[in-house]
């Protein structure tokens, strides 16, 4: 028999890993709820027609399609038809609803839009929802990139108020504060500023080219950016203006004031500045004074160019060499894809896998997560076993996670089990303990062992 | 544009539904952890070779297969090969790893066995794991039967001790007690008793036939069972013995004593009785005195005939007309499927969807689950908005779930929103409240409105 494996790019999560992931997800869930966001879950499968054409050609290719069931039952009557459908699939993998009509969810955004459209009469707008579920992509697996991974999104649809943007910034801050991730930096920009920049260069149609070029500033430095801008046909005085904007220094207020001066001829640009100012002002009212992460206006930030229309954000962690751990922005017409026009939205995503990696690298997970079980009762069989079961019952009754070794195995074997599980305490009950109506509690870390009443033992384990 | 839909047999879970489902899952999770069970999560996809042949022919047919990606990229060089592979698929849907090599998880048991075999050197035996994840089956959808549904399993592998059986009974009791589900009845039986019954009829090979016949007692009554037993060739004196066993009355001890007398010539039967006695005796030591559900020996109980080898259990709820809400038993060689012999296991499943339906029908979900948000701050814009944002910050700081209506919309519109969301409180802040450094808190149920300091308001909302 060949050794079993799991598909490339997928993962088993061991007990410790599940607990750590749950810790992240529960922290986020509590924050979302505190901010009035409501949970939503959509099916793993969507109809192919719902997903296709929403993620570009590359996305269409990377969607996992599900083979229709019952094909072999049709083979005798419909062989020719089935073969011709198969040839359609070979041309374009989503062209035959006879071969495949369902696919696995590729992200949480399109299913959310689909849900809002289907339930537009039931839900109260503005609708604030969060969603934490796996998605699937047939990407080539590599370090940190999986074919099944979790997304975690929070969105508000049906309101254009910038209070929403500010609250989503609060959610980022609150989350990374509670997870104790250091050196978190939230970059903020506006698509309108990027459009304004193109306008003041006299090239309103070149916003994409300009944005793509300045987004590379970190990698190719300013001289590289200049070369690319020239190549894209941006005139020299435009490039000069871009240079001025990019090299702006100072805090957010100073930068935004200077930008307003440079952009004074662009209505769109000024609108973008106004929106950033208002967002930051709302944020200042809402922010908790314990949050220490910076929020920094960064005009070189580009995100989801075909998608976002207003404020955009991205979160990085300076303490670990890793890409962004979150991002999002304002989009104007998501539900329009399914026929419901005029519903503006704004949302953010948390990168769960990367957040996990950061916390693992910086050793930020609380120690007690490793094993849920607090104590193992050693099993000596006979009357001692019976006595131990009664003790076990009392421990669990007060909510202590406890187990008994189920067999009266050799003491060494039971100790080895406790050790491998990383259990912090064991309880030993022999004749002497039974006679005195007590238990012996041994701390596995310090080696200390004490004879205690059951009540004292419960207090010690709860401490 | 056609209206978007979701695939047949799948469901969106609205915020209220997610919260209710989470309530069930969290209750179970806490209990599993208290009993020393550890969480495991496996990928949604498994290799087809892992799943095929494990669920019988019907199961193979109902497994959702995933189309391999990149087929159309191969079509020019390999057209002939691809067509012949397609024809293989039409014969047998899992016969071409070129067309499909992955599938969606069909249950949690086979992935668990696969995990244990793959990680046999890392995990401490006995391994007590719980797993709560969706599974997929291409069944014909109907009321209460879905193509995507959640399973929730707890298993112990690597120990033959009946303490495990008793602890799993405790987990059932504790769970349904905490969920407040009334009239829960746990039926318990042993495969060994069923084998013993066949032995004392002198037909040890007919255990399956006998079990299948007596399992129908509820539907076809004793005369129907007799007819079926005769048809299967069970001699009259055998049928008489079966009749005596089935009509046993009295509590568990009385029944087991009478059974021991009837089965005295069957070693297997006596072993089954011994195991049931020992399980119930362990259970008595471990049980909490608050649990009220019955545990009833029921020799007509049949479950997983090709699968279980020892104690079997099934949970029903007398208060609602619905099938079983849980079941499980002892199996002897699950990991043997993947080449690891001699690992005995015992496990139980919770039927999450049915448990949800029972709780919904009996209105057992705690009322505060419906909306997480406790209070909406009405937004009048301007200085009032600014003041309200400060209040909002203070409420969230102490963990109260609160939101502000993001736009200074008409009062009526904001009230309508609060109403549609089912929010219990609103806060109104006008000039008077600002002047006095207070807020007005309105209880939506009673209509009562009071002007309070922020501190008093927090106390009132926490109460």
Interface residues (C-beta under 8 A of the other chain):
Chain A: X1 X2 X3 X4 X5 X6 X7 X10 X11 X12 X13 X14 X15 X17 X18 X19 X22 X33 X34 X35 X36 X38 X39 X40 X41 X42 X43 X44 X45 X46 X47 X49 X50 X61 X62 X64 X65 X66 X67 X69 X70 X71 X72 X75 X79 X82 X83 X86 X87 X89 X90 X91 X92 X93 X99 X100 X101 X102 X104 X114 X115 X117 X118 X119 X122 X124 X125 X126 X128 X129 X134 X136 X138 X147 X148 X156 X159 X160 X161 X163 X164 X167 X282 X285 X286 X287 X288 X338 X339 X371 X372 X373 X376 X379 X386 X389 X390 X392 X393 X396 X397 X399 X400 X401 X402 X403 X404 X405 X406 X407 X416 X417 X420 X421
Chain B: X1 X2 X3 X4 X5 X6 X7 X10 X11 X12 X13 X14 X15 X17 X18 X19 X22 X33 X34 X35 X36 X38 X39 X40 X41 X42 X43 X44 X45 X46 X47 X49 X50 X61 X62 X64 X65 X66 X67 X69 X70 X71 X72 X75 X79 X82 X83 X86 X87 X89 X90 X91 X92 X93 X99 X100 X101 X102 X104 X114 X115 X117 X118 X119 X122 X124 X125 X126 X128 X129 X134 X136 X138 X147 X148 X156 X159 X160 X161 X163 X164 X167 X282 X285 X286 X287 X288 X338 X339 X371 X372 X373 X376 X379 X386 X389 X390 X392 X393 X396 X397 X399 X400 X401 X402 X403 X404 X405 X406 X407 X417 X420 X421
